[in-house]
């Protein structure tokens, strides 16, 4: 079978379907290839959406327990795993159905299967040959598997396995203290697992400023069995009673046995899985495909977006890149111009940051000012029983322009949006300080941070320098 199309999109994840739909809206004939039987890719089917669905459940369970000091005590919940799995899958299914309808409305042809290049104008999808004029590579990434670990043992999980929620292990080891590992630890702890985290770096979420991680670290140190930093797993041995894990680190024991182990040490791009060389497309040794600001590869009519083009591996980055690629293909003068890409850890408490971190600013020798407003001084935060949060703001010392922001606390992922907009619009701390925020809200902590730098804050007493 042979199919001809103007624009071929390899991958139906957030970046892929966004690119396909935008190209179709701009008058192009589009074919999209997706290996899942439904659209949405890793994010919708085995990533962002199912994990956030389970994190919502974890949040409700935690909030119910946290009401004890207020005199409200609930009986311990009964967890029906089968029903919980069905509910999680239903959420994804609703979005799958919506995407299928959007593809149909736009006359986007969807082909199920895995696409590989045959040449720079043809791709093979199982038994079907597709001829294209332009192509957008949106094939994403996959969890890293560590050689030497018993990866065929079902008790050794990656993030996809963990989201399947086959059971709730009594003892769970999470290898990797990054965002994915900590989010899944949040879910399993709320459902009853005893959690141990092991991380090779000196802090959890290594890419984040230490002061933002501190409130989360303080909470999970009380909640989890162990958190071993600057520690690595030397080996994992399958035993009848569990997985025997041998550690190497100053605070860790020599070994321990766990019912299950989740390996969450990162993701690797799928650039080597599509025979890109047959199309003349450059792929680096790690599997990333280099692109320019228009998402164009070294081959003029071949574009790439999302995880496969580089970090950060985030769905919201991929969607914007998808629009850029589609618009360039349609002849528009478009390029990637985002000044920042926000990152969010949907842990408890949440952590979100954007722009320059303090570590970045120091490394680049930038003269900056900062303020960190403690949520212990926020009426809204106290009223919901959460005072551990912090809102941090960085600005250029001379001009006052916003350089970065970080928030740790309830709904930090939602709150960071104002800071992103402020940076994109070239706002100063004075702009934020003079913006009237509703009271009492968590959002006003950004304005209060700006007031700290401006020296106009009345909610705290800060001695004049």
Buried (B, 14 or more C-beta within 10 A) or exposed (E): EEBEBBBBBBBBBBBBBBBBBBBBBBEBBBBBBBBBEBBBBBBBBBBBBBBBBBBBBBBEBBBBEBEEEEEEEEEEBEBEEEEBBEEBBEBBBEBBEEBBEBBEEBEBBBBBEBBBBBEBBBBBBEEBBBBBBBBBBBBBBBBEEEEEBBEEBEBBBBBBBBBEBEEBBEBBBBBBBBBBBBBBBBBBBBBBBBBBBBBBBEBBBBBBBBBBBBBBBEBBEEBBBBBBBBBBBEEBBEEEEBBBBBBBBEEBEEEBEBBBBBBBBBBBBBBBBBBBEBBEBBBEEEBBBBBEEBBBBEBEBBBBBBBBBBBEBBBBBBBBBBBBBBBBBBEEEBEBEEEBBBBBBBBBBBBBBBBBBBEBBEEEEBEBBBBBBBBEBBEBBEEBEBBBBBBBBBBBEEEBBBBBBBBBBBBBBBBBEBBBEBBBEEBBBBBBBEBEBEEEBBBBBBBBBBBBBBEEBEBEEEEEE
